[in-house]
């Protein structure tokens, strides 16, 4: 996978991509770390879009599980979750009435 800085991409766009082989994914990087993936679209766009969305959702889910485990939230019981949801819903209803 090729990496191109966001700065270079903004200033030289198509020139920066000329060196990238057809079909290769490009990682655009900023000063704060990775920023964007440019993913080539070939063939069945709907199928590829679905696969890309699934991969992004899985990565997001893994990150959320890591965060939950780090903060101890992975140990919460279903009853505690239901109680918290009820409290939030009750607070929302009270706000609408006021």
C-alpha positions, -999 to +999 in steps of 0.1 A: +000+000+000+013+034-010+013+063+014+009+099+002+008+129+025-024+149+026-003+180+018+011+164-014-023+151-024-039+186-020-012+203-040-004+177-066-035+154-066-034+135-099+004+138-102+008+122-067-014+093-078+004+086-111+031+065-094+005+043-078-002+010-097-038+005-109-059-012-083-037-004-053-051+012-022-035+045-011-032+057+025-034+095+028-015+105+059-016+138+078+006+152+106-017+136+132-013+101+117-033+082+092-062+101+077-079+084+047-078+054+025-083+058-013-098+025-024-100+017-061-134+007-074-134-020-101-162-041-113-193-045-091-195-012-072-225-023-050-207-054-039-175-036-032-193-008-013-210-034+009-177-052+016-160-019+025-188-008+048-187-042+065-149-039+070-153-004+084-180-016+108-159-045+120-130-022+127-152+002+145-167-026+166-133-039+175-122-005+186-153-001+207-147-034+224-111-024+231-123+008+247-150-010+267-124-035+280-099-008+289-126+011+309-141-020+325-175-015+307-172-050+292-181-064+326-215-047+329-245-071+331-275-070+309-296-058+338-273-029+344-274-019+308-312-021+307-314+000+339-291+027+323-312+028+292-344+032+312-328+061+332-318+079+300-352+074+284-369+087+316-346+118+316-355+125+280-392+123+287-389+147+317-370+172+295-397+171+268-425+177+293-407+207+310 
